[in-house]
Amino acid sequence: MAKKSELVSAINSFANARATGDANLVQFGAQLVGQLVDTLEFEPEEEEEAAPEDNGNEDAVGSTI
């Protein structure tokens, strides 16, 4: 698992490579960021409640009266 400081450093390196416009450095930076992002562990998402049903009483967006 990567440290936050490693990820921040990789993002900064990628940003600097983009600023210089060096295609090789951009590719290297992107690969490094991608590798570190792949090591991140995420908690499972909480299930969202069901969206309320549309009862048809709302005016249509952009309608004119």
SULHU-V998764 format. One record per residue. N is the residue number from 0. RES is the residue in one small letter. PHI is phi in radians with two decimals (* if undefined). Layout:
N | RES | PHI
N | RES | PHI
This chain:
0 | m | *
1 | a | -1.41
2 | k | -1.47
3 | k | -1.03
4 | s | -1.10
5 | e | -1.17
6 | l | -1.16
7 | v | -1.08
8 | s | -1.09
9 | a | -1.14
10 | i | -1.13
11 | n | -1.10
12 | s | -1.09
13 | f | -1.10
14 | a | -1.09
15 | n | -1.13
16 | a | -1.13
17 | r | -1.11
18 | a | -1.15
19 | t | -1.40
20 | g | 1.38
21 | d | -1.40
22 | a | -1.06
23 | n | -1.14
24 | l | -1.19
25 | v | -1.09
26 | q | -1.10
27 | f | -1.08
28 | g | -1.08
29 | a | -1.13
30 | q | -1.12
31 | l | -1.12
32 | v | -1.08
33 | g | -1.05
34 | q | -1.10
35 | l | -1.25
36 | v | -1.11
37 | d | -1.13
38 | t | -1.54
39 | l | -1.21
40 | e | -1.91
41 | f | -1.98
42 | e | -1.40
43 | p | -1.10
44 | e | -1.25
45 | e | -1.36
46 | e | -1.28
47 | e | -1.48
48 | e | -1.23
49 | a | -1.10
50 | a | -1.18
51 | p | -1.11
52 | e | -1.28
53 | d | -1.40
54 | n | -1.62
55 | g | 1.37
56 | n | -1.58
57 | e | -1.46
58 | d | -1.23
59 | a | -1.24
60 | v | -1.13
61 | g | 1.42
62 | s | -1.35
63 | t | -1.97
64 | i | -1.88
